[in-house]
């Protein structure tokens, strides 16, 4: 790794997150981990960039995401209506490209929106040290409110963890486990206080075996455009900080034989 480069380390955690890479009519899905467009959008908001500004030098950042606490999927019961009391338009359009009102008139649509609840991710972004330093200042004192994929999904603290003078993959393999204390204790009970935990990770890799279409070319609401990036999936093993089972510090667990 060049001495002119650094890696920004973020903790992406909150009650709700939603990292969509597509929306189809009344359904908005979430990916199981943060998208590059979502993370770069968060950094752009922190730096005070408007939606009309291109991503610019943010696109040089290599990104890696580690799943420290996967969370669970939440389906939101969500309705949509016209505040003027007008019938909602149909999904199809006329020959003139105009949407007709529903017939018989329909005043409310039920939409499907999905979120990740109680998830925690470690996101690492490697790039020029000057750019990383500017982003650290922005994240610590953001110009606009920050969100985890959608405006309603507010991150918990800490968001900024560190700047490391280490390559992207090394950071993913060495940064401490960021799961919440409740999740850690549940993992300890289920696994009888293991010394290590295996976490999945995904990182930018030009030779990667998979691809994602989530690199933003424009954040403009009416002209959102994305291109693909090559990625590699891997696993990392981290210390949990638990004492080894059977040691004096471990104590007696009456449910151990049941696997709880």
Beta strands, then each sheet from edge to edge (+ up, - down):
strand 1: 5-17
strand 2: 23-24
strand 3: 27-28
strand 4: 62-69
strand 5: 72-80
strand 6: 89-93
strand 7: 99-101
strand 8: 109-128
strand 9: 160-164
strand 10: 196-204
strand 11: 210-218
strand 12: 225-239
sheet 1: 2+ 3- 8- 1+ 9-
sheet 2: 2+ 3- 8- 4+ 10- 12+ 11-
sheet 3: 2+ 3- 8- 5+
sheet 4: 6+ 7-
end
